[in-house]
């Protein structure tokens, strides 16, 4: 760029001001300094609005994904709509069953891989099942009992002091009176509970109950006695609950962990080679779009992407010396 | 000093920025700017400044034609003020009309071009700057959220972001020189990525 020497500094100053304005309101001193700079030359104003326009966030991450990828996929339903529709369908199914038979308040719900399903329950509570999950709902005999067989559920509980809302998984029960919380079975023998609102009580067959307040996350290994309790801030809480909107939120997880998160939702598996497995990823992605995720990673992290019949491989950029792994 | 509104900036981002590479190559090709001691950048900065002075942009039906016309009138004005250049060197307005009234390239092509510039710029940024820039530009997090998430100060975020925007400005600046993006449409996506990275890896 031959103009760098002459006008590079206008752009540089414009970029600095654009970033400053993007951060938040200017104080008086800054405003005076900006006015001084702008009145110096009408081109300064032009350079500034141009810098500001270039800083405007993309309309969505989808814009960042090449159109050809979008078109080869089945129609990309927006996740909230998808979830909403699935929820509506579930409500219909439920109502139909309820009308049909008195035992409709005893039902099993299941989601396929990649599906997030919102199930309104007859008491006004809502159960949202995450990908590849299975739960039995039993509201007979004045109880509100849900058995999480596998996967993960988010429960928004309608207040009813007379009927405690109990989610059980293996030997544990998670009891709530009016609250919202997540129960997840990461593996066969562990349980993870995140409380968004209110208080829940985790009970074990043998052992004292454990009380968790809003913002708390407890990880219990079913073989092990001591639960691991952490307090989440708002950001982390949002991250834990991102799946309800069909999103995966990453805040510096390793590429390996991020790939595992996507693989929970999709049949297109992401594989990560050891060389790049420990790179850290940030961002907010559609859970059902592993290709989009891989492309953003490839574009922003100097990682190469290979799409095979079986899935996606993320690997280092073409090696400067011959690659040891002859798969590539 | 008149402060441009957020809507105006968003309008620029949506309706003007996508045409900047085309405008730039048009300016560079025809306008013998060097003979009047100007660069395409001068005209483009002045064009943005003039757009900012508009009371409203609602009446602009065809932003592409409008921005070409604005740039052209600035160019004419500069040439008239600079008497050294004879009147023959001024391109005719009709020719401008031809260029600016061509239907805009389809949106997909434009997006591909925008994304190409963006991803090139992102790839050229140092690591921390790149993370901050991607979180703001691609994911739309606020500077405060980014600072909190990455555990760095807001000042640091602002500095990285300023550096990132400057990089993007530079890449737009050189965008006019590149050949038209028509061939990219064929090679976009995985193949393009693979090729480009291979080339870079072996360099």
Interface residues (C-beta under 8 A of the other chain):
Chain A: X1 X2 X3 X4 X6 X7 X10 X11 X12 X14 X15 X16 X18 X19 X20 X22 X23 X24 X34 X35 X38 X39 X42 X43 X44 X45 X46 X47 X49 X50 X51 X52 X53 X54 X55 X56 X57 X58 X61 X63 X64 X66 X67 X68 X69 X235 X251 X252 X282 X283 X284 X295 X296 X298 X299 X300 X302 X304 X305 X306 X307 X317 X318 X319 X320
Chain B: X1 X4 X8 X9 X10 X12 X13 X16 X17 X39 X41 X42 X44 X45 X46 X47 X48 X49 X50 X51 X52 X108 X111 X112 X115 X118 X119 X122 X123 X130 X131 X134 X135 X136 X137 X138 X139 X140 X141 X143 X144 X145 X148 X149 X150 X154 X157 X158 X159 X161 X162 X163 X165 X166 X168 X169 X170 X172 X173 X174 X188 X189 X190 X192 X193 X194 X197 X198 X200 X201 X202
